[in-house]
Amino acid sequence: MFDVTMEKIVSLAKRRGFIFPGSEIYGGLAGTFDYGPLGVALKNNIKNLWWRMFVDGRDDMYGVDAAILMNPKAWEASGHVSGFSDPLVECAKCKKRFRADHVGDVCPECGGAFGPVRQFNMMFKTQVGPIDDEGAVTYLRPETAGGIFVNFKNIVDTMRPKLPFGIGQIGKAFRNEIAPRDFVFRSREFEQMEIEYFVRPESWETAFEEWRVQAHAFMDAAGIDKEKVHELEVAKEDLAHYSKRTIDFEFDFPFGRKELYGLAYRTDFDLSAHAAASGQSLTIPDEEGQPPVTPHVIEPSFGVDRTVLAVLASAYREDELGGEPRTYLAFPKAVAPVKAAVFPLLKNKPELVVKAREVYAMLKKDTPQIMWDDNGNIGKRYRRQDEIGTPYCITVDFDTLGENGADLKDTVTVRDRDTGEQQRVQIGELAALLK
Ligand code: ATP
């Protein structure tokens, strides 16, 4: 057996171009990360999977892409200006600051005593326009949900949906976390995939259950290890005042069992608060002759970066193949950043290279996430592709050219990442294999 440690994941992510520390050449910026070529491909695949499953794939869902900067009144109405805070303590001796609920009674760095706990608002303040006064202050959104609620009326007016229906959004969110840590698990700039699903008040339980099941279906499709996922029913006394029920989906990360996603029943808290503060009616027409309704809402909230981390931790494998130890990522095809790598057996044989280039170009038309590799020997190429989780390696050799009999002409060797097994496949059948 092998251990999946954070050290191994962070080092592989850096070494192979998935995730780098933010602004690295300047010594980094705490709580920020930059996704490299493979990381952005993995992240896009995760977001596309989610969007296909929950927006494009359904006829009761609508997508939006709202501005990150919003009128600050929206954050006052939602309660973020007054209440989006974490408890902060400062060590009287070394002056380091911590999240009070993450530490004990004394400073973990120097053993000093803590001062009083105070609430620290996690929204990043910024200024809109050229005049630097209080009226110009707004915030970088701390969650994407706000942009959904303020567009409720626009969606109702333009798309004429009927209850139940939902609005989904993927985008950046910013939180000035007191103590960013655990790699991309807790950063200050991250991405969310959120849904507000609007229902008649009496049918919230059905919708809640449906989204609970859907959340698991997404985790499955993304390759998140079921065994490591646990539902935590948030205790009644810990629920936000407007929530009647919340489930956290927790994952056994290498640093412990922590929240991956949330699912909350938020009643009509948000729509009613925005209606009151904006003076606009945020209702939806009901049956003929009935007054309009203010729907209640179920909110499934997915963090993109925590998904990336859970997918990496679920896919990480070490084994022995052909008597050699190897590391590989057992990504499902849908999220693998590279779907297949194409090689000429030898890079100094032009006829092999030309044929391999042809195969590469043909596959890339339909499946853009294809990689060309002609560096080093085949064994080294296999190991490199295994380490980035490429499901198939395709080699063009002399058989492909028909040098060893007409029956092998236009076939290639396809090697499977997980088993290391190789089979001969007709070039014409490759596209279907990669789907
Ligand atoms: P935590 O208790 O871990 O701080 P939270 O309960 O504040 O999380 P939510 O407000 O429910 O988180 O945010 C919804 C989702 O957004 C989370 O389930 C998580 O996937 C993601 N998320 C929240 N904060 C961060 C962060 N600082 N870095 C990365 N992802 C985050």
Residues whose N, C-alpha, C, O or C-beta is under 5 A from the ligand:
A	BS01	ATP	E177 V184 F185 R186 S187 F190 Q192 E259 L260 Y261 G262 S301 F302 G303 D305 R306
